[in-house]
Amino acid sequence: MRPLPLLLAPLLLSAGVAGATPLTVEVRFDLHGVLVNRAAPSALTLHGPGRAPLPVRLSGPASVTHPESFGLLLPVRVTLPAAPAGELRLRGPLFVCGLRERVCRRVDLNLPVPVTAGAARVTVTDADLAPRRSLWPGR
């Protein structure tokens, strides 16, 4: 019996190498009151324990009224070799412009990604990208 493979087995299992079921993470965008700037350095990533962050590529058609922005963001699927042992999070900066208030800003997104029954889905909404209100007016 060789002790080295026995010592590596837990590491291989946790890394998703030894026959674990892959997990597909779907990120959806349900945005109506904001547009995401296509030229700005928005960079969403999927974070999980013990894994390098995985990029979530933003794509979609340009807005008819604001060609510098996405008119619609298409859903993105990212496949992990195995379900993580802990919480998944969607993080990163998004550069958005509000259609009603006509103000552009950077929003640092940090959303949990629920995993249920072997599937993981998160939907980014206008509420997730709303400006944070200050407790101190005028600051």
Order of alpha helices (4+ residues) and beta strands (2+ residues): alpha-beta-beta-beta-beta-beta-beta-beta-beta-beta-beta
